[in-house]
C-alpha cells in the first residue's frame, strides 16, 4: 500500500498539471504531435478542385462518374517518457529536485496524451534500464507513471542514455513520440565539480559523448524525439557560500572548492553558459527539438513557447 504522504504528493502533481493541461497544453499537444499517417475513411463524389490523384478508379468505373477517396489522420500515438534517474537528478537547491520537476513535466505530457487518446509508456534509466512500463491509456496508468518517477529507487547511480535509447528502439516497433527528460550531464560536463571546475573562462567543445550523439541521431531518425533538459540554478552558477566540500552523486568523487572566490565563480558561470550553448547547438544540428527547464523557474510559459514554436514550424513546412 502506498503511504498517505506519497499519495498526497502524487495528487498535488495531478491537480497542478491537470489545470495546465485543461487551460492550454492539451490543444497545443494535439497540434504538435501528429499521428503516424492517414487512414481511409470513405469515398465521395468528385468535386471541382479535388486532387485527381485521390480518385478511386474502381468505384468510378462502377458508378460511371468520378469518386475520390477520403482519408482521416491516424491520430492515436504512443508517447514514451524516458526519464534519467541517475544520482545527479536528486539535486535541487530550492523546493523541487530535478527528479521532482521531471515527474511534473512527465505528468503534463502524459495527461495531454491520454486526453488525445494516446498511449503513454515509461523507461527509467541510470547506467542501465531500471524499469520499463509498457504503453497504455487511462488516468490510473498515468498516476502509476508519476509514482514510479517520483519514488522508484534505482539500483545504480550513473548515466547511460545510449543504452536507454537502444532499449526504447527495441521496444517500440512503430514511430512514436520519445521524450527524454534528463540533465544531460556526462563526465565531461562542467557541473560535475571535481577537478573540472575551471579557474578561468575557456572554450567548450562537444557537450555529449560521441556514443550519446550517435544514439540521439538514430532515435531521431526513427521517432519524434524531444529532449527536455532539467537544470538547477546552482548548476549554472556557484553560490557564494565560502568553502564547500562537494560529493559527485554519480561517481562518489569528493572535492573541496572555495566559492568565495569571485573569479572562480565567474569562470564557472561562463563555462556553464558555453556548455549550454554547445548542447543547444548539438540538438539543433541533429534536428532534435529541445527545451531547457529549471527547478527554480515556472515552466508553463516555457512549455507554451516550445509548443507554439513547433506548431509554427510545422505550418511553414506545409
C-alpha positions as CSV (number, residue, x, y, z in Angstrom):
1,X,0.0,0.0,0.0
2,X,1.3,3.5,-0.9
3,X,1.8,5.7,2.2
4,X,-0.6,8.6,2.6
5,X,2.0,11.3,2.2
6,X,3.1,9.8,-1.1
7,X,-0.4,9.7,-2.4
8,X,-0.8,13.3,-1.4
9,X,2.2,14.3,-3.3
10,X,1.1,12.5,-6.4
11,X,-2.4,14.0,-6.1
12,X,-0.9,17.5,-5.8
13,X,1.1,17.0,-9.0
14,X,-2.1,15.7,-10.7
15,X,-4.1,18.8,-9.7
16,X,-1.4,21.3,-10.8
17,X,-0.7,19.6,-14.1
18,X,-4.3,18.9,-14.9
19,X,-5.1,22.6,-14.7
20,X,-2.3,23.4,-17.1
21,X,-3.4,20.7,-19.5
22,X,-7.0,21.9,-19.4
23,X,-6.2,25.5,-20.0
24,X,-3.5,25.4,-22.6
25,X,-1.4,22.4,-23.2
26,X,-3.9,19.8,-24.5
27,X,-4.8,21.7,-27.6
28,X,-1.2,22.5,-28.3
29,X,-0.2,18.9,-27.8
30,X,-2.7,17.8,-30.5
31,X,-1.3,20.3,-32.9
32,X,2.4,19.5,-32.2
33,X,2.3,15.7,-32.1
34,X,0.6,14.3,-35.2
35,X,-0.5,10.8,-35.9
36,X,1.7,8.4,-38.0
37,X,-0.2,8.6,-41.3
38,X,-3.6,8.7,-42.9
39,X,-6.4,6.1,-42.8
40,X,-9.0,5.5,-45.4
41,X,-12.4,6.8,-44.3
42,X,-14.9,6.8,-47.2
43,X,-15.4,7.7,-50.8
44,X,-17.4,10.7,-52.0
45,X,-18.2,12.2,-55.4
46,X,-15.5,14.2,-57.1
47,X,-15.9,18.0,-56.8
48,X,-14.0,20.6,-58.9
49,X,-10.7,21.4,-57.3
50,X,-10.2,17.9,-55.7
51,X,-6.9,16.3,-56.2
52,X,-7.3,13.9,-59.2
53,X,-4.7,11.6,-57.6
54,X,-7.3,10.7,-54.9
55,X,-9.8,9.4,-57.5
56,X,-10.9,5.8,-56.7
57,X,-10.9,4.3,-60.2
58,X,-12.7,1.1,-59.2
59,X,-15.7,3.0,-57.7
60,X,-15.6,5.5,-60.6
61,X,-15.8,2.7,-63.2
62,X,-18.8,1.1,-61.4
63,X,-20.7,4.4,-60.9
64,X,-19.9,5.9,-64.3
65,X,-18.8,9.2,-62.7
66,X,-15.7,10.1,-60.6
67,X,-15.4,9.4,-56.9
68,X,-12.4,10.2,-54.7
69,X,-11.1,8.5,-51.6
70,X,-11.4,10.5,-48.3
71,X,-8.7,10.0,-45.6
72,X,-8.5,11.0,-42.0
73,X,-5.4,11.4,-39.9
74,X,-4.4,8.3,-37.9
75,X,-4.5,10.1,-34.6
76,X,-3.5,7.5,-32.0
77,X,0.1,7.6,-31.0
78,X,2.5,6.2,-28.4
79,X,4.3,8.6,-26.1
80,X,7.4,7.1,-24.4
81,X,8.8,9.0,-21.5
82,X,12.5,8.2,-21.0
83,X,13.5,9.6,-17.6
84,X,17.0,9.9,-16.2
85,X,17.2,8.5,-12.6
86,X,21.0,9.0,-12.2
87,X,22.3,10.4,-8.9
88,X,22.5,14.0,-10.2
89,X,18.7,14.1,-10.5
90,X,18.3,14.2,-6.8
91,X,19.9,17.6,-6.6
92,X,17.7,20.7,-6.0
93,X,18.6,24.0,-4.3
94,X,15.0,25.0,-3.8
95,X,11.7,23.4,-3.1
96,X,12.0,20.9,-6.0
97,X,14.6,18.5,-7.0
98,X,15.4,17.9,-10.7
99,X,13.7,14.5,-10.4
100,X,10.5,16.1,-9.0
101,X,10.4,18.5,-11.8
102,X,10.8,15.7,-14.3
103,X,7.8,14.0,-12.7
104,X,5.7,17.1,-13.1
105,X,6.7,17.7,-16.7
106,X,6.1,14.0,-17.5
107,X,2.6,14.4,-15.8
108,X,1.7,17.3,-18.1
109,X,2.7,15.3,-21.2
110,X,1.1,12.1,-20.0
111,X,-2.3,13.7,-19.2
112,X,-2.2,15.6,-22.5
113,X,-1.6,12.3,-24.2
114,X,-4.5,10.4,-22.7
115,X,-6.8,13.3,-23.4
116,X,-5.9,12.8,-27.0
117,X,-6.5,9.0,-26.7
118,X,-2.8,8.3,-27.0
119,X,-0.8,5.6,-25.1
120,X,1.9,6.5,-22.5
121,X,4.9,4.3,-21.6
122,X,7.8,4.8,-19.3
123,X,11.5,3.9,-19.2
124,X,13.5,4.7,-16.1
125,X,17.3,4.5,-16.6
126,X,20.6,5.1,-14.8
127,X,23.6,3.5,-16.3
128,X,21.2,0.6,-17.1
129,X,17.5,0.4,-17.8
130,X,16.0,0.2,-14.3
131,X,12.3,-0.1,-15.2
132,X,10.0,-0.4,-18.2
133,X,6.2,0.2,-18.1
134,X,4.6,-0.7,-21.5
135,X,2.4,2.0,-23.1
136,X,-1.2,2.1,-22.0
137,X,-4.1,4.5,-21.7
138,X,-6.1,5.8,-18.7
139,X,-5.7,8.0,-15.7
140,X,-4.7,5.2,-13.3
141,X,-1.9,4.3,-15.7
142,X,-0.7,7.9,-15.7
143,X,-0.8,8.1,-11.9
144,X,1.4,5.0,-11.8
145,X,3.9,6.6,-14.2
146,X,4.1,9.7,-11.9
147,X,4.5,7.5,-8.8
148,X,7.4,5.5,-10.4
149,X,9.3,8.6,-11.5
150,X,9.0,10.1,-8.0
151,X,9.6,7.1,-5.8
152,X,11.4,4.3,-7.7
153,X,14.7,3.5,-6.1
154,X,17.3,2.9,-8.8
155,X,20.0,0.3,-8.1
156,X,22.7,2.3,-9.7
157,X,23.7,6.0,-9.9
158,X,25.5,6.6,-13.2
159,X,24.1,7.6,-16.6
160,X,23.8,5.6,-19.9
161,X,21.5,7.4,-22.2
162,X,22.6,5.5,-25.3
163,X,21.7,2.2,-23.6
164,X,18.2,3.6,-22.7
165,X,17.6,4.8,-26.3
166,X,18.6,1.5,-27.8
167,X,16.2,-0.2,-25.4
168,X,13.4,2.1,-26.5
169,X,14.1,1.3,-30.2
170,X,13.8,-2.4,-29.5
171,X,10.5,-1.9,-27.5
172,X,8.8,0.4,-30.0
173,X,8.2,-1.2,-33.4
174,X,6.5,1.9,-34.9
175,X,7.3,5.5,-34.9
176,X,6.4,7.1,-31.6
177,X,7.0,10.3,-29.7
178,X,10.0,9.8,-27.4
179,X,10.6,12.4,-24.7
180,X,13.9,12.3,-22.9
181,X,13.9,14.0,-19.5
182,X,17.5,14.4,-18.2
183,X,20.1,17.0,-17.1
184,X,22.3,15.6,-20.0
185,X,25.3,15.8,-17.7
186,X,28.0,13.3,-18.6
187,X,31.5,13.1,-17.2
188,X,32.7,15.9,-19.3
189,X,30.0,18.4,-18.1
190,X,31.3,21.4,-16.2
191,X,28.8,21.0,-13.3
192,X,30.3,17.6,-12.4
193,X,32.6,19.5,-10.0
194,X,35.8,17.8,-9.0
195,X,39.0,18.9,-10.8
196,X,36.9,20.0,-13.7
197,X,35.8,23.3,-12.0
198,X,37.6,25.9,-14.1
199,X,39.5,28.8,-12.7
200,X,39.2,30.9,-15.8
201,X,36.8,31.0,-18.8
202,X,37.6,28.6,-21.6
203,X,36.2,27.4,-24.9
204,X,33.8,24.5,-24.7
205,X,33.9,21.6,-27.1
206,X,31.4,18.8,-27.5
207,X,29.0,18.6,-24.6
208,X,27.9,15.0,-25.2
209,X,30.0,11.9,-25.8
210,X,30.1,10.5,-29.4
211,X,28.1,7.4,-28.4
212,X,25.4,9.6,-27.0
213,X,25.2,11.8,-30.1
214,X,25.0,8.7,-32.3
215,X,22.2,7.2,-30.2
216,X,20.3,10.5,-30.3
217,X,20.6,10.7,-34.1
218,X,19.4,7.1,-34.5
219,X,16.4,7.7,-32.2
220,X,15.5,10.9,-34.0
221,X,15.6,9.2,-37.4
222,X,13.1,6.5,-36.2
223,X,10.9,8.5,-33.8
224,X,9.8,12.0,-33.0
225,X,12.4,12.8,-30.4
226,X,12.1,15.6,-27.9
227,X,14.9,16.5,-25.4
228,X,13.8,18.1,-22.1
229,X,16.9,19.3,-20.2
230,X,16.3,19.9,-16.5
231,X,18.8,22.0,-14.5
232,X,19.2,23.8,-11.2
233,X,20.4,27.4,-10.7
234,X,23.4,26.2,-8.7
235,X,24.5,24.1,-11.7
236,X,24.6,27.3,-13.7
237,X,26.4,29.5,-11.3
238,X,28.1,28.8,-8.0
239,X,26.6,30.3,-4.8
240,X,28.9,32.5,-2.7
241,X,29.0,30.2,0.3
242,X,32.7,30.1,1.1
243,X,34.5,26.8,1.5
244,X,32.4,23.8,0.4
245,X,33.0,20.1,0.3
246,X,31.1,18.5,-2.6
247,X,30.4,14.9,-3.5
248,X,29.6,13.9,-7.0
249,X,26.3,12.0,-6.8
250,X,27.2,9.6,-9.6
251,X,30.9,8.9,-9.2
252,X,31.3,9.5,-5.5
253,X,34.2,11.9,-6.1
254,X,34.7,14.3,-3.2
255,X,36.3,17.7,-3.7
256,X,36.8,20.9,-1.8
257,X,36.2,24.2,-3.5
258,X,36.2,27.9,-2.4
259,X,33.1,29.5,-3.7
260,X,34.0,32.8,-2.1
261,X,36.4,33.4,-5.0
262,X,34.6,35.7,-7.3
263,X,36.9,34.9,-10.2
264,X,36.3,31.2,-9.9
265,X,32.5,31.8,-9.7
266,X,32.6,33.9,-12.8
267,X,34.7,31.4,-14.7
268,X,32.3,28.6,-13.7
269,X,29.3,30.6,-14.8
270,X,31.0,31.4,-18.1
271,X,32.0,27.8,-18.6
272,X,28.5,26.5,-17.9
273,X,27.0,29.1,-20.3
274,X,29.3,27.7,-23.0
275,X,28.2,24.2,-22.2
276,X,24.5,25.1,-22.5
277,X,25.1,26.9,-25.8
278,X,27.1,23.8,-27.1
279,X,24.3,21.5,-26.0
280,X,21.6,23.5,-27.8
281,X,23.8,23.6,-30.9
282,X,24.1,19.8,-30.9
283,X,20.4,19.3,-30.6
284,X,19.8,21.9,-33.3
285,X,22.3,20.3,-35.7
286,X,20.6,16.9,-35.2
287,X,17.1,18.5,-35.8
288,X,16.0,17.4,-32.3
289,X,13.6,19.7,-30.6
290,X,14.8,20.7,-27.1
291,X,13.6,22.7,-24.2
292,X,15.6,23.8,-21.1
293,X,13.8,24.0,-17.8
294,X,15.0,25.0,-14.3
295,X,13.8,23.9,-10.9
296,X,13.6,27.5,-9.7
297,X,11.5,28.9,-12.5
298,X,7.9,28.3,-13.6
299,X,7.7,26.0,-16.6
300,X,4.2,26.8,-18.0
301,X,5.3,29.7,-20.2
302,X,8.4,27.9,-21.5
303,X,6.3,24.8,-22.4
304,X,3.8,27.1,-24.2
305,X,6.5,28.8,-26.1
306,X,8.0,25.5,-27.1
307,X,4.7,24.2,-28.4
308,X,4.0,27.5,-30.3
309,X,7.4,27.4,-32.0
310,X,6.9,23.8,-33.1
311,X,3.4,24.5,-34.4
312,X,4.6,27.5,-36.4
313,X,7.4,25.4,-37.9
314,X,5.0,22.6,-38.9
315,X,2.8,25.1,-40.6
316,X,5.7,26.7,-42.5
317,X,6.7,23.2,-43.6
318,X,3.3,22.6,-45.3
